[in-house]
C-alpha cells in the first residue's frame, strides 16, 4: 500500500553520534515525525576524509533512506553538507527533499549578526571547503568570519571525552587561538559540538554567543515540512537506527539521547 507523502519518515545521517544532537532537537520540536537515523560509524570521522570518499558514503546511505521512503533526507553533518550536498540533491532528484545543516545557520547569522565579526570552529573538511565563508559573503551583510579547524574535537566527543579535564584542556587550547579573538559569536560548525557547548560557554563566560546548529536546523526542518505540505499529523512509528559498524558506545549514546532502549540495525555500506 502506498504511504501518504506526509506520513513518510524523515531520514537523517551523520558519521557518528554528532547527528543525534540534530535528531533529538527535531524529535523535541516535531514529536509526530518518525525518524530514521543512519550513523556511518565505520567511516567516522568524516572531517579528515576526502570529498570523493564522503560523496561515495553519502550516496550509499541515501540508497537505504530512499528504500525506507523518506520524504526528507537531512545531511546532519557539516563535513558531508560541505562535500556532498549538491551531489546528493542531484542523485536523489524528486524522490525526497534534501536539506543540510549549514544553510539554516547561515540564514540565522545573516539576520542576527550583520556588520559584526563572528567565529567558526569545525573539521578540516568543513573549514577548508570555505563553504560557510562563501555563503556568508554572498549575504552581503558585512559579516567578517574567522574560521579555525578543530580536528581533535569530534573524535574526542565520539570517545566520550567531554566534561572532563582532557576536554577542558583541548577546548581551551583551540579557543585561545589568535584567529578567534574579538568575535561576538561562535558557530559550532560540527554537529558533535553541542555536546561540549556548556564547556565552550564556560570558557567565554558570556562574552561570546555560542550558536548551536541543532535547534536552528530543527526549526528549518519544521518550516520546510510546512512549506512542502509534508508535516505529519500522527506518529507512524518509533525511530529506527542503522549503523554501518556496530559499537556499544553508539548504542549507549543513542539510549542517553532518546532516554529509552534502542535497537541498532547493522547495515554495512559495502558488503
N, C-alpha and C positions, 0 to 999 in steps of 0.2 A: 504494500500500500504506500502510495506517495505521501511523504510527510509535508504538511503545510510549511512554506518557507519560514514563517515566523517561529515555528516550533522546532526548527533545526538547531543544533548546538553551536556554540562559539568555540573555535579551535584556537589554542594558544601554544606557542612553542618557544623554548629557550634552550641554552646549552646545559642548564642545570637547575639549581633552586632559585636563581635570581628572578625568573619569570613568575614564580609563585607569589612574589610581592604584588605583582600586577593582577594575577588571578584572584588573590584574596581581596584586593580592592574592588575588582569587578563583582565578585560574589556579594560583597557587602552592599554595594550600590545597586546591583541588579540581581536580587536573590532568585528571581523567576527564570533566569537564564541558565541552561545546562552548559557546563564547561567540559571540554576535552583538552587535556594538557599533555604535551609531549616534552619530556626532558631528555635532551640528547647527551646523556651522561657519558656515553662512550667517547665523545669528542670534546668534552669541556676542558679548558675554557675556550670559547670562540675568539677571544680577544687577541690571541697570538697566532691564529690560523690565517692562511692566505684568503683573499677574496674568492678565488676559484673554489677552494675547499668549502667555504661557508655556503656558497651558492649551491654546490652539489648536495650538501646536507639538507639545505632548506627545501630543495625540490623533492627530495625523497620524503621528507616529513610532510610536505603538502600533499603528496600522493595518499598518504594514510588519512590525513584530515579530510580530504575530498571524499574518500571512500566512506568516511563517517558522516558525510553530507553536511559539513559545517557551513553555516551561512556567512560567517565572518572568520577570517584567518588573521590572527594578531601575531605579528612578529615581536614577541615580548623580550627582545634582546637588542641593545643598541648596536652591538657589533654586526649582527645579522641584518638589522634595519639599514645600517650604512652600506653593507656589502651586497645585500640580496633583494632589497625591497622592490626595485624596478623590475628585476628579472622574475621575481615571484608573481608580481602583478600580471606580467605578460604571460607567464606559464599558466596561472590559474584562470585567467580570462574572465568570462562571465559566470563561471561555476560558483564563485564565492567573492566576497568583498575583502580585499586585503588592506590591513591597517598596520602602522608601525608605531614605535614608541617615541620617535623623535619629533614628528610634526606637532603633536599636542603641546609639547614643552616649548618648542619654538614659538608657537602661536601665543602661549601664555606670556613668555618673555617679551614678545613684541608689544603686548598690551600693558605690561606692568613695569618694564624697565627701559623705556625709550630714553635715549641720550644718557645712559648710565653704563658703568663698567661692571661686567659680571665674569665669573669664572666657570670653568667646566673641568670636571675630572672624569676620566673614562679609561677604557682599554686602549692599547696601542692602535688596534684596528679602527676604533671609533675616532680617536683623536687624529690619527694620521690621515684618515679619509677626508678630514676638513668638512664633513657634512654639516655639522652644526654651524660653523663659521659661514659657509656658503648660504645656508638657509636664513641665518640671522642677518647677514649682509643684504640679502635680497629683500628683506623687510624695509630697508632704507629708513630705519628708525634711529640711526646714530648710536647704535649699541656697540660697545667695544667688548670683545670676547677674548679672555685669556684662558688657554687650554693647557692641561697638564695630563700626560699619560700616567696612570697609576696601576701598573700591571700586577702588583702583588695583592691588591685588594680583593678581587673576585676569587682567586684561589684560596685566599685566607678565609673568606666567608664560607666557601664550599667546605672547607675542612673544619668549620666550627670555631675558628679563632676570632671571636668578636666579644666585646665587653670583657676584655682581659688586658693584662699589661703588654702582651705581644701586639695586639691590635692597636692599643693606645700609642705605642712607640712608632709603629708603621704609619698610622694616620697622622700623627704629629709631624713626622719627617716630611711626608708629602705636602701637607697643608702649610708648612713653613716655607715652602719653595718660593723664591722671589717672584716667580711669574704669577702667583696668586695674591700678591699684596694689593691693597687698595681696591678690592672688589666689594660690591654691595650685595651680591647674591652668588650662590654657587649651585650650578646644575649638577645633580648626581647622574652622570651620563652612563650609568650601568644599572640594570635592574637588581643587581646584588646589593647595591649600596644603601638602599633604605634600611637594610638590616644593621648598618652601622651609623645610621642618621643621628641617633642620640649622641654617640661619641663625637661625631663631627660638630654637632651643635654645641657640645660642651667645650670643644676647642675654641670655637668662635665667641662663646659667651654673649650671644645676642647681637654681635657686631655685624654679622653677615646672615642673610636669609638663606636657608638650605632648602633647595627646591627638589621635592620628592616626586618623581615622574609617575609613580604608580597611581596616585589619586587623580592626577591630570589625565592620564591615559584612560582610566575607568570612566571619567566624565565624558571623554571624547567618544568612547565606545557607545555609551548610552545615547549621546546626541546623534551618532551615525545610525544607530538602530531606529531611532525615531524618524530621522530624515528618510531612511530607506523603507519605512513601514515594516520593519522586521522585528520589532520588540515583542518578546514572548509575553503571553498573559498568564500562563501557568507553567510551573516547572515540569518538564517532561522526564527527568531522570537525574540521578546523582552524578556528580563529577566523576570523570573517568581519567585515570592517569596512566600514560605509557612512558617507558624509559627504554633507551637503546642499550643500556647496560645496567643491570640491577645493582643497586648499592643500598646497604642498610641505612646509611646516613641520609640518603634522599627520602627513603620511606619515613624515617623519623621526622625529618624536616616537614614533609607533607602532612604528617599527622599533627604536628605542632601548629602549622599554618591553619589547617581546616578544623582543628580541635575534634577530630574523630578518627576512627580507624579507617585506613585507606588500603586499597589493593592495587599494587602496581602491576601492570601487564608488560612483560618484556617483549619489545619489538625491535630486533636488530635492523638497522637500516640496510646492511649488506649481509646476506646470508652466506 
